Amino acid sequence: MADHDHDHSHEHGSELSETQLRVRALETILTEKGYIDPAALDAIVEAYETKIGPRNGALVVAKAWTDPAFRQALLKDATAAVGTLGHVSPVGDHLVAVENTPQRHNMIVCTLCSCYPWEVLGLPPVWYKSAPYRSRAVKDPRGVLTDFGVKLAKETEIRVWDSTAETRFIVLPMRPAGTEGWSEERLADLVTRDSMIGTGLALTPAEIAK
Amino acid sequence: MNGVHDMGGMDGFGKVEAEKDEPPFHAKWEGRVLGLVRSMGYAGAWHIDDSRYAQETLPPQTYLAVSYYQRWELAAEKNLLARGYVTEEELKAGHAIGPTKPLPRRLTKDVVDAGMTRSSFFRQQQGPARFKPGDRVRTVNINPLTHTRLPRYARDKVGTVELIHGCHAYPDSVATGRGDDPQWLYTVVFDGREIWGPDTDPTLTISIDAFEPYLEPA
């Protein structure tokens, strides 16, 4: 399969890489055959570049921090609860929210491929799809957390959720201290993507002031 | 299949390296691949598990060497060829040559929003759920050559049913062309020591989402 060996180290420069040529050829063929609409591809790319990102999830988390009834509803049925928020895109049928507490820290992985809650977090980062994360998260989650600069108390339980089916998980991180009375918008700024995967914690007011 | 994609618990891949301020795409072609794969999925050319299986059956050295979107592109080519939507001759030429094989629908710009909402995997239940939350279960020991969503590390292990997610399309069946064969889906949680042995961090629990055929009463 020598013709499938790619050099993906040089995407820049004027010379088109083999991958660029293959993708261009494929898009041309599928367009000429009438299977795809290049304008739809443009719209998909634009949506992921501008609309569908972790801000969606951050708003969900901020709402859960400020509205106990919503928090309850979210933990019971995240799909339905997120569906009640007009400003977040639909999440399909299979979203589950899991809550971090002082006793328990949750972490999400997909060891078999790269399943990820796109609708609330956008496209997965490269590290989430990488062999180091997929291999180690289920066996050495504390080691993985160390790679992210996060250290939990020894007695904190760690629960790793391997996304092996079509269920998608989002972590509800703990609300940082010193944020009493903050608006949802302001709280959402503390909610990082990684805190909703479980490889990070929500930012503290001091961290965001930096 | 016991492929290199089934990575849970493998050692030696090194540190997790996060990129600061990572962009959604690192090159323009990545977005095109995402868009065309989404479009063909919407059109009904294949199911998501066909896409996964096509990636899993890439040569392991290729799977590990290429980037994520390159894997998508290679899997798309495989599925398009296997299903007769494009030919080798067309891929070489970079243009359509043969006839178009009809597809149920087409993702156009005006329906992109609908096309991007995730499909539902709920299916009509075929019978009552065999397990309920709290039940102790043992995962089966299977090593199929075909697609499965039961990772190697979680085979022949005892755990506890925690959640029931309803009845879902069964990937092991879908990816082998045998239809949805709907099955109950559960979150099953294991003690880390059951999976990795007695020296494991006692605070660790790991869950998988397991289709009913993966489980036996324990």
Contacts between the chains, C-beta under 8 A, distances in Angstrom:
chain1	res1	chain2	res2	distance
A	1	B	59	5.6
A	1	B	62	6.2
A	4	B	58	7.9
A	4	B	59	8.0
A	4	B	62	5.7
A	4	B	66	7.8
A	4	B	74	6.1
A	5	B	62	7.4
A	5	B	65	7.2
A	6	B	65	7.9
A	6	B	66	5.6
A	6	B	70	5.7
A	8	B	66	6.7
A	8	B	67	5.1
A	8	B	70	6.3
A	11	B	26	6.9
A	11	B	27	4.3
A	11	B	29	8.0
A	19	B	29	6.1
A	19	B	70	5.9
A	19	B	73	7.1
A	20	B	27	7.5
A	20	B	28	8.0
A	20	B	29	5.0
A	21	B	94	7.8
A	22	B	73	6.4
A	22	B	77	7.8
A	23	B	29	4.2
A	23	B	32	5.4
A	23	B	33	5.7
A	23	B	73	5.9
A	24	B	29	7.4
A	24	B	32	7.8
A	24	B	94	7.4
A	25	B	91	6.5
A	25	B	94	3.7
A	25	B	95	8.0
A	26	B	36	6.6
A	26	B	73	6.9
A	26	B	76	6.9
A	26	B	77	6.8
A	26	B	80	7.9
A	26	B	86	7.8
A	26	B	91	7.4
A	27	B	32	5.6
A	27	B	36	5.8
A	28	B	94	5.9
A	28	B	95	6.2
A	28	B	96	7.9
A	29	B	86	5.5
A	29	B	90	5.2
A	29	B	91	7.1
A	29	B	94	7.0
A	29	B	95	6.4
A	29	B	96	5.3
A	30	B	36	6.0
A	30	B	39	7.7
A	30	B	40	7.2
A	30	B	80	7.9
A	30	B	85	7.9
A	30	B	86	7.5
A	32	B	95	6.3
A	32	B	96	3.7
A	33	B	85	7.4
A	33	B	86	7.4
A	33	B	96	4.8
A	33	B	100	4.5
A	34	B	100	5.6
A	34	B	106	7.2
A	35	B	39	7.3
A	35	B	40	6.4
A	35	B	43	6.0
A	35	B	45	7.3
A	35	B	85	6.7
A	35	B	100	7.3
A	35	B	103	6.1
A	35	B	106	6.9
A	36	B	35	7.8
A	36	B	36	5.6
A	36	B	39	4.3
A	36	B	40	6.8
A	36	B	43	7.5
A	36	B	106	7.3
A	36	B	107	6.9
A	37	B	39	7.2
A	37	B	106	6.6
A	37	B	107	6.4
A	37	B	108	4.6
A	37	B	109	6.0
A	39	B	108	7.3
A	39	B	109	4.0
A	40	B	35	6.9
A	40	B	39	5.9
A	40	B	107	4.8
A	40	B	108	5.6
A	40	B	109	4.9
A	40	B	111	7.9
A	40	B	112	5.2
A	40	B	115	7.2
A	41	B	31	7.6
A	41	B	32	6.0
A	41	B	35	3.2
A	41	B	36	6.2
A	41	B	39	6.6
A	42	B	35	7.6
A	42	B	109	7.6
A	43	B	109	5.4
A	43	B	112	4.3
A	44	B	31	7.5
A	44	B	34	6.6
A	44	B	35	4.2
A	44	B	38	5.8
A	44	B	39	7.7
A	44	B	112	6.2
A	44	B	116	6.5
A	45	B	25	7.3
A	45	B	31	3.7
A	45	B	32	7.4
A	45	B	34	7.1
A	45	B	35	5.8
A	47	B	112	7.3
A	47	B	116	6.4
A	48	B	24	5.1
A	48	B	25	7.7
A	48	B	31	7.3
A	48	B	34	7.3
A	49	B	24	5.1
A	49	B	25	7.4
A	49	B	31	7.7
A	52	B	116	7.9
A	53	B	24	7.7
A	89	B	117	7.6
A	90	B	117	4.7
A	90	B	118	7.8
A	91	B	118	7.0
A	92	B	117	6.4
A	92	B	118	2.9
A	92	B	119	7.0
A	92	B	120	6.6
A	93	B	118	7.5
A	93	B	120	4.2
A	93	B	121	7.0
A	93	B	122	5.8
A	94	B	118	7.7
A	94	B	120	7.7
A	94	B	121	6.5
A	94	B	165	6.8
A	96	B	163	7.3
A	96	B	165	8.0
A	96	B	187	8.0
A	109	B	8	7.9
A	111	B	6	7.0
A	111	B	7	5.5
A	111	B	8	3.4
A	111	B	9	7.9
A	111	B	151	5.5
A	111	B	153	7.7
A	112	B	5	6.0
A	112	B	6	5.9
A	112	B	7	7.8
A	112	B	8	7.6
A	112	B	52	7.6
A	112	B	149	6.4
A	112	B	151	5.9
A	113	B	5	6.6
A	113	B	52	5.5
A	113	B	55	7.2
A	114	B	68	6.9
A	118	B	118	7.6
A	119	B	117	7.9
A	119	B	118	6.5
A	122	B	24	6.9
A	123	B	24	5.2
A	123	B	25	7.8
A	123	B	34	7.9
A	125	B	18	6.8
A	125	B	19	7.0
A	125	B	22	5.2
A	126	B	19	6.2
A	126	B	22	6.5
A	126	B	26	7.8
A	126	B	68	7.0
A	127	B	16	5.3
A	127	B	17	6.1
A	127	B	18	4.9
A	127	B	19	7.1
A	129	B	68	4.8
A	130	B	13	7.7
A	130	B	16	7.0
A	130	B	17	7.7
A	131	B	7	5.8
A	131	B	10	7.6
A	131	B	13	4.2
A	131	B	64	6.8
A	132	B	13	4.3
A	132	B	14	5.2
A	132	B	15	6.1
A	132	B	16	4.7
A	132	B	17	7.2
A	133	B	16	4.8
A	134	B	7	4.5
A	134	B	8	6.9
A	135	B	7	4.3
A	135	B	8	6.6
A	135	B	9	6.7
A	135	B	10	4.1
A	135	B	11	7.2
A	135	B	13	5.0
A	136	B	13	7.1
A	136	B	16	7.1
A	137	B	8	7.9
A	138	B	8	4.6
A	138	B	9	6.0
A	138	B	153	6.7
A	138	B	195	7.6
A	138	B	206	5.3
A	139	B	8	7.3
A	139	B	9	4.7
A	139	B	153	7.9
A	139	B	195	8.0
A	139	B	196	5.9
A	141	B	204	6.7
A	142	B	201	6.6
A	144	B	16	5.6
A	147	B	15	5.1
A	147	B	16	4.4
A	147	B	17	7.7
A	147	B	18	7.8
A	148	B	16	7.1
A	148	B	18	6.8
A	154	B	203	7.6
A	155	B	203	6.7
A	156	B	203	6.6
A	157	B	203	4.5
A	157	B	204	7.7
A	157	B	205	6.9
A	158	B	201	7.2
A	158	B	203	5.7
A	158	B	204	5.2
A	158	B	205	7.4
A	159	B	189	7.6
A	159	B	204	7.9
A	159	B	205	5.0
A	159	B	206	7.6
A	159	B	207	7.0
A	160	B	204	7.2
A	160	B	205	7.4
A	160	B	206	4.8
A	160	B	207	7.3
A	161	B	187	7.7
A	161	B	207	5.3
A	162	B	8	6.6
A	162	B	151	6.8
A	162	B	154	7.7
A	162	B	206	6.5
A	162	B	207	6.6
A	162	B	208	4.8
A	162	B	209	7.6
A	163	B	209	7.0
A	164	B	149	4.7
A	164	B	150	7.3
A	164	B	151	6.4
A	164	B	208	4.7
A	164	B	209	4.8
A	164	B	210	7.2
A	165	B	121	7.8
A	165	B	149	5.9
A	165	B	165	7.3
A	165	B	168	6.5
A	165	B	171	7.5
A	165	B	185	5.5
A	165	B	209	3.7
A	165	B	210	7.8
A	165	B	211	7.0
A	166	B	48	8.0
A	166	B	121	4.2
A	166	B	168	6.3
A	166	B	169	8.0
A	167	B	165	5.5
A	167	B	185	7.2
A	167	B	187	7.4
A	167	B	209	5.2
A	194	B	18	7.7
A	199	B	16	7.8
